[in-house]
């Protein structure tokens, strides 16, 4: 696979993408989705609804099992031979993520999609996706993450994420200082801004969500974790701005499923929550459902693992720590220094240990961990 020949690591610069832009023509309406948590869910909800009426591309990251998952048109993944046909992009000396982004944009152009929902990789201002000209920009929320690249405060990170604002309407669920910064930059760029709690609202209603925006929507999604309420509300507001009909919005959002978003497979609950804010939201969702699981946890070295474990402990019957097969993964022995835990050398061993215990088993801390666990569980028919 030619993608593996690309430069490894992160290089926050738009130099190479701007060179690529000279031979790429944006012939579709783009919805650009940034923020710390919920980007993937919001992107899937919007694309799911648009696909009921139009041809829509969807670009998300990272993938769980196959790189093809990142690039889809109306739910269908890019094929292996199509991936291979973009080898010519090597001439730009791209990083891995830049190459994937350029390929997605070129693929959507060549397949003449009507819309493309583009998820930011990291940050915003210098992210490879930031060469698109959006119809709508979404900044889901801002939390401390990727501090070595984005800054060590909410304010600094908010400024980086607000770098995707270009004059198109902005939708956000940000609060506090992050919201102040996003409002200021939106005003500077001439963007109208729609804020959760003011311009649209959500609440738990029966076994779904009540969304109040231009209209009222009762949505009963397949992905029904409490933390999806805000994501669905932002998607609804975006779809309203795109003039989608109410029944299309409801049907589209209710049809969406995404692996590793509080996904249940038998006794297992798999979630890609990978920073303290996401873990906190997951714990609240588990508490609402009265789930007290055995927790299998693994995370990347650059995460605030101490805080993630602090949030997990009150709900965890037992804590098993492990690592994904990823160079960035923290060693389980290091994780166990934050709290006494059962140490497993890999995901398979962690699952086999948990399987001998009674109760639900939650696998959290990293999308890489979630992907490996999901593959192993399905291969062993634990479900």
Secondary structure, DSSP 4 states (H G I P E B T S, - for coil): -GGGGSBPS----SHHHHHHHTT----SEEEEEESSSSHHHHHHHHHHHHTTTS-EEEE-S--SS-GGGGEEETTEEPPHHHHHTTGGGGGG--BHHHHHHHHHHHHHHHTT-SEEEEE-SSSSTT-GGGGS-EEEEEE----S--HHHH-SSHHHHHHHHGGG-SSSEEEE---HHHHHHHHHHHHHHT--EEEBTTTBEEEEETTEEEEESSSEEEE--SS--TTHHHHHHHHHHHHHHTT--HHHHHHHHHT---TTSSEEETTEEE----SHHHHHHHHHHHHHTT---EEEE--BTTS-HHHHHHHHHTT-SEEEE---SSTTBPPHHHHTTTS--EE-SSHHHHHHHHHTSSS-EEEES-HHHHHHHHHHHHHTT--
